[in-house]
Amino acid sequence: MPFYSAIDNRTPVGRRTAEGLLRLKKALDASVPAKTLDQTLLLASWNIREFGGNKSDGRDKEALFYLAEIISRFDLIAVQEVRDDLDALDGLMGILGGWWKFLVSDVTLGVQGNSERHAYIYDTRKLSFGGLAGELVPPMKKDGDTLVSDFAFSRTPYLAGFRAGWFKFTICTQHLYYGDAKPDDPQRQKEAEVVVKLLKARMKSKDRWANNAVLLGDFNVFTTNDATFKAIEKADFEIPAGLKGKYTNANLDKPFDQMAFLAPDVKSQVSVAKAGVFPFFDQVYRHDDQATYLPDKDAKAYREWRTYKMSDHLPIWVELGVDFGADYLKRKAKPPVP
């Protein structure tokens, strides 16, 4: 569990924070499976809006405690929209505790990159980082004496290799181009097609992490009929039934965030795996709390303000079994085929 010692119960804010954490803990207990030592992996993805930005005065200590409480319920969480300033991430890690580590990508340059990074936050008691980390970049082609590329991502996908129990995997997180507020933006669709193509190609390599792939993040999917969404399924990536079509934005009207697997070692589990979305605004920065936080603004302004404390996206998660020991021993118990 996170460290709560910095909460000062002599102040109204401190007491309010403790009360909010108690509500979160109860809701998380009811919604998310308990963590295990080595039998299961709780994998999550969360676009934390402008994490490290300063809009609406950025994240204060209260908000960081709430974020840490949610993140602590998972073993590995991919985070999108981490900004160039890492102070908020450092503050979050201080609350989580020293057994938590993180990896971050470099900032994607350019207007479309929005000064964003990707991050993986993981519990070292459950996962080991395998040394593989890098960006997924389209191959170059030769144009005369020059190498050129005819495509670039607005925000470069970030991948890493991890091991949890018997499960070794490559995880790739992406924040697809948003563009106009409509389905099937051409650039967004192209990014979805290219990222699955590149990740599938990478799975044919010979390194130790190539057998299983997890693709997750903010794909800005408006409906499950989007070409962006279908590009994932057409590439044979499987989306857990518990996530398919679930609304993942704070307004609960878009399935923006997705998690998909091309992973033979857990293929039999994915379709039936426990999975879900956690609606944290039922517990903290609630509608009825406006008078406490933003009494001089209207309800619309408050709903916007609170997304810069928590997020305008909800975390998505899935639970997978990672203890393959029994199956391995069953194979060992059989005599070799002559």
N, C-alpha and C positions, 0 to 999 in steps of 0.2 A: 504494500500500500504506500501511497505518497507520504512525505513528511508534512505534518500539520503544525509543527512547533512554532512556525512564524505567525500563526493566527493569533491575534491579540484580542482576547475576550473582554478586555476593558473598554473596547470601542464598539460602537454599533456596527461598523463594517465587519469587524472580526466576528461578532456574534452572528451577523447575517450570513457571512461566508460559511461558518460552521453549520448553520441550519440548511443552507443550500447543498452543502456536501452530504449531509444526512439524507436529504431527499434524493440526491443523485445516487448514493450508495444503495438505497432501497430499490430504486427503479432499475439500476444496473443488475442487482442481484436477481430481479425478476425477469430481466430481458436477455442477459448474456450468460452463457455457461461459465461455470467456475473454471479457473485455470488449473491445469494439472502439472505434475512434475515432468513427465516425459511421454504421456500417452496421446496428447492432443496438441494442436497448434491453433491458436486464435489469431487469425489474420484480419487486418482491417485497413481501410483506406478512408482518408478524410481530407477534403479541401478546407483548410482553415483560412478563412478570408484574410488576405493581406497580413499574414502572420509575420510581424516585424514592421508593419507599416504604422503610421501615426494618425490615421483618420479617426475621428471621434476620440482623440487622445490615446489611441492604441490600447494595448492590454495592460490593465492594472493587476495587482496581486490577486484580487478576488477572481478575476477571469482566469488567470493562470492556474489557480487551484482547481477550478472547475474543469479546465482542459486536461490537467494532469490526472484528475480522478477518472475521467473517461478513458484516457489513453492507457492508464495503468491496468485496465481490465483486459487488455490484449497483450499478445506476445510480440507482435511485429505490426507496425502501422506505417503505411505509406502516406506522406503528407504532401499536398500540393499547395501552391501559393505561399511558400516560405520566401520572404523578401531578402534583399541584399543585407540588411541589418539583422544580425543574429542574436541581438540582446534578448528578445522575447523567447527565442528557442533556448538560450542559455538559462533564462529564468525558469522555464518549464522543466528543464533537465535537473535543476537544483531541487525542485520540489519532488520529482520522481525518485531520485536517489542514485547513488553511485553505480549500481548494477545495471542501470540503463545507459545505453550508448546511442549515438546517432551517426549517420552518414548524410552528407549533403552534396548536391551537385553544384557546379558553378552557376552563376547567374547567366541566364540566356539574354544576350545583348539584342538591342533593337527595340523598336516601338512595340511590336507584337509580343516580345518576350516579357514586357511589363516588369523588368527587374526581378523576375521570379526564379526560385530554385525548387528542386524536389528534395525531399528528405525521407530517410527511413529511420524510425525510432524503434529500438528493439531491446528486449529484456535478455541480458547475457546469461541469465540463469536457464533460459530455454533455448536460445539460438546462438550459434557461432557464425561469425562472418568469415566467409571462405577466402577473402582476398580479392575477389572479382568485383570491380565497380567501374562503371564507365557510362558514356552516353551512346545511345543508339543512333548512328548517323548513316544516311543513305550513301551508297558507294559512289565514288567519283568515276567519271568517264574521261577518256582522252579526246581532246579537241585540238588537233595538231600537236604542238609540243606542250600543251597546257592541260592540266587536270581540272575539270569543272564538274559541277553538280547542277542538275536541272530542277532540284527540289530541296527545300529545307523546312524543318518544322518551326512553327512559331515559338514553341518551347520544346527543347530537345528532350526526348525520353531518357530516363535514367534507370539503369539496371544494376543489380548486385546479385552475388551468389551467397546463399545462406544454407545452413543445415540445422534442422530441428529433428531430434531423434534419428530415425532411419531415413528421413525425407531430405534429400538434397535438391535444391531448386534455384532457378534464376527467376528473379522478380523484376518486373519492369513497370515503372509508373509513368503516367503521362497526363498532361493537361492539354486537351485538344483545343484548337482555335475556336473561339466563340463567334466572332463576327457579328452579323445581324442576328437579332433575337428571333430566329426562325429555324425550323428543321432543315436538314440537308444543305447547309452552307457548303459550297463546292470545295473550299479549302479544308474545312473540317472533315468532310467525307474522304478527301484525298489523304489527309493525315492518318485517319483510321485505317485505310487500306494499306498505306505504306508501313505503319508501325507493326501490324500483324504480319505482313510479308517479311519484314526484316527480322522479327523475332522468330518466326518459323524457320527462316534460313539459318539463324544462329543456332537453333536446336539441332542442326545437322553437324555442328562442329564436334570436335573430339575432346573438349575439355570436360572436367568432372561435373560441371553444373548444367550440361546441355540436355539432360534427359527430361527435365520437367520445367515448364514455364508457367508463370503467373503474370497476367497483364491486368493492371488495375489503375484506377484514377478517375479524374473528372473528364469524361468524354463529351460533356455537353449534349447528351442525347435528350431530345425533346419527347420522343415516343419510341416504343419498341418497333415501330414501323419505319423509323428513320433508316436511310441508307448507311448512316454512320454506325448504327447498332447492328445492322445486318452484315456489315463488313467483318465484324468480329465473329459472328456465327458461321459465315461462309468460309472462314479460315479454319474451321474445326475447333475453335476455342469454345469451351462449354461454360455457361453461366449457371451458377447454382439456382435451382428453382425458387429458393427462398428469397432471392434478390431480383429475379426477372420481373420487370415492370413495376418494382417498388419505387415510390417517389422518394427522392433523396435530397431535395432542396428544402430550405426552411419553410417555404410556402406550401410544400406538399402538393405540387402539381406537375413536377418534371422528374423523370428518372435519369438525372444528369450523370450520376456516378455508377461505375460498373466494375465488376471483378470477373475475370474469365481465366480458364485453365486449359492448358494443353500439357497435361501432366499424367503420363501413364501410371505412375506409382500410386496416384490417388483417384484415377479415373472412375473407379466403381463407387467412390464416395460422393463426388461432386454434386450430382443431381439430387441426392437425398440429404446432403449435409445441412446441419443447422446453420442458419444464416439470417441476417436481419439488418435493420436500420434503427438507429437509436435517436428518438426525438427529444433532445435535451431541453428544449424550451418549455416542456411540460414541468420541468423541475427548477430551472434557474432562469433569471431574467424573464419571468412569466408575464403574461398579459396584465395580470393584476398588480404587478410590481412597478408599473410605470410611474406612479406617484412617488415612489422611493427614489428612482433613478433619474427620471426626466419629467418632472412635474409641469414644466413650462412649455412643453411641446405637445403636438397632437399624437394620436396613436400611430399614424403612418411614420412619423419621424422617429418614434421610439422603436418601432419594428426594424427600421433601418439601422438605428444606432446600436441596437443589441447584437446585430450580425458582425459588428467590428469588435465586440467583446468575445463572442463565441464564434459563429460563422453563419454564412447563408447556405451552407451545406451541412448535411447530417452525416455522421460516420456510418459506413457500411462494414459488415464483418461476416466471416464464415469460420466455422470450426471444422478442422480436419484431423483424422486419426493419423499419427505419425509413428506408431509402434508396429512395425512390420515383422517383429521377431517370431511370432507364432507361424506365419506363412513361410518364413525362411526355414524354420526348424522342420516343418512338414516336408519341405523339399529335401532337406538333408536326411530325413528319415527314410526316404525311398532309395532303393539301390540305383546305381547309375545305369543309364540306358546303354546296352552293349553297342 
